[in-house]
Amino acid sequence: MGNLRYFFLQLSTSLSAGFVGEQSCKLPEMLKKTSDYFEEDARNRIKLISKLLPVVFFIPIAIFVACVIISTAGKIMTGLPGL
């Protein structure tokens, strides 16, 4: 819900910037600034996702490997009662 509100806020801001730019005869400048803003926002989101994605994949695999090691070690230790 918050992302949708953010999108509409940005859309209304860019539209109002277009109207202001149109009235002041600076529409290409205003549209360039708006496109630069959205491009930078997309780059930042992609950077964040690319940093978080390996962690999201690594944690379940690490938990699975730890469970296998613990269960294997537990079976080995119970199989050797003299130690």
The 8 nearest C-alpha neighbors of each residue, nearest first, counted from 0:
[[1, 3, 2, 4, 5, 6, 7, 8],
 [2, 0, 4, 3, 5, 6, 7, 8],
 [3, 1, 5, 4, 0, 6, 7, 8],
 [2, 4, 6, 0, 5, 1, 7, 8],
 [3, 5, 1, 7, 6, 2, 8, 0],
 [4, 6, 2, 8, 3, 7, 1, 9],
 [7, 5, 3, 9, 4, 8, 10, 2],
 [6, 8, 10, 4, 9, 5, 11, 3],
 [9, 7, 5, 11, 6, 10, 12, 4],
 [10, 8, 12, 6, 7, 11, 13, 5],
 [11, 9, 7, 13, 12, 8, 6, 14],
 [10, 12, 14, 8, 13, 9, 15, 7],
 [13, 11, 9, 15, 10, 14, 16, 8],
 [12, 14, 16, 10, 11, 15, 9, 17],
 [15, 13, 17, 11, 16, 12, 10, 18],
 [14, 16, 18, 12, 17, 13, 11, 19],
 [15, 17, 13, 19, 14, 18, 20, 12],
 [18, 16, 14, 20, 15, 19, 21, 26],
 [17, 19, 21, 15, 20, 16, 22, 14],
 [20, 18, 16, 22, 21, 17, 15, 23],
 [21, 19, 26, 25, 17, 23, 18, 22],
 [20, 22, 26, 18, 24, 19, 23, 17],
 [23, 21, 19, 20, 24, 18, 25, 26],
 [22, 24, 20, 25, 21, 19, 26, 18],
 [25, 23, 21, 22, 20, 26, 27, 19],
 [26, 24, 20, 28, 23, 27, 21, 29],
 [25, 27, 20, 21, 29, 28, 24, 17],
 [28, 26, 30, 29, 25, 31, 20, 24],
 [29, 27, 31, 25, 26, 30, 32, 20],
 [28, 30, 26, 32, 31, 27, 20, 33],
 [29, 31, 33, 27, 32, 28, 34, 26],
 [30, 32, 28, 34, 29, 33, 27, 35],
 [33, 31, 35, 29, 30, 34, 36, 28],
 [32, 34, 30, 36, 31, 35, 29, 13],
 [33, 35, 31, 37, 36, 32, 38, 30],
 [36, 34, 38, 32, 33, 37, 31, 39],
 [35, 37, 33, 39, 34, 38, 32, 40],
 [38, 36, 40, 34, 39, 35, 41, 33],
 [37, 39, 35, 41, 40, 36, 34, 42],
 [40, 38, 42, 36, 41, 37, 35, 43],
 [39, 41, 37, 43, 38, 42, 36, 44],
 [40, 42, 38, 44, 39, 43, 37, 45],
 [43, 41, 39, 45, 40, 44, 46, 38],
 [42, 44, 46, 40, 41, 45, 39, 47],
 [43, 45, 47, 41, 46, 42, 48, 40],
 [44, 46, 48, 42, 47, 43, 49, 41],
 [47, 45, 43, 49, 44, 48, 42, 50],
 [46, 48, 44, 50, 45, 49, 43, 51],
 [47, 49, 51, 45, 50, 46, 52, 44],
 [48, 50, 46, 52, 47, 51, 45, 53],
 [51, 49, 47, 48, 52, 46, 53, 54],
 [52, 50, 48, 54, 49, 53, 47, 55],
 [51, 53, 55, 54, 49, 50, 48, 56],
 [54, 52, 56, 55, 51, 57, 50, 49],
 [55, 53, 57, 56, 51, 52, 58, 50],
 [54, 56, 52, 53, 57, 58, 51, 59],
 [55, 57, 53, 54, 58, 59, 52, 60],
 [56, 58, 54, 60, 55, 59, 53, 61],
 [57, 59, 61, 60, 56, 55, 54, 62],
 [60, 58, 62, 61, 57, 63, 56, 55],
 [59, 61, 63, 57, 62, 58, 64, 56],
 [62, 60, 58, 64, 59, 63, 57, 65],
 [63, 61, 59, 65, 60, 64, 58, 66],
 [62, 64, 60, 66, 61, 65, 59, 67],
 [65, 63, 67, 61, 66, 62, 68, 60],
 [64, 66, 62, 68, 63, 67, 69, 61],
 [67, 65, 69, 63, 64, 68, 70, 62],
 [66, 68, 64, 70, 65, 69, 71, 63],
 [69, 67, 65, 71, 66, 70, 72, 64],
 [70, 68, 72, 66, 71, 67, 73, 65],
 [69, 71, 73, 67, 72, 68, 66, 74],
 [72, 70, 68, 74, 73, 69, 67, 75],
 [71, 73, 75, 69, 74, 70, 68, 76],
 [72, 74, 70, 76, 71, 75, 69, 77],
 [75, 73, 71, 77, 72, 76, 78, 70],
 [74, 76, 72, 78, 73, 77, 71, 79],
 [77, 75, 73, 79, 78, 74, 72, 80],
 [78, 76, 74, 79, 75, 80, 73, 72],
 [77, 79, 75, 76, 74, 80, 73, 81],
 [78, 80, 76, 77, 81, 82, 75, 74],
 [81, 79, 82, 77, 78, 76, 75, 74],
 [82, 80, 79, 78, 76, 77, 75, 74],
 [81, 80, 79, 76, 77, 78, 75, 73]]
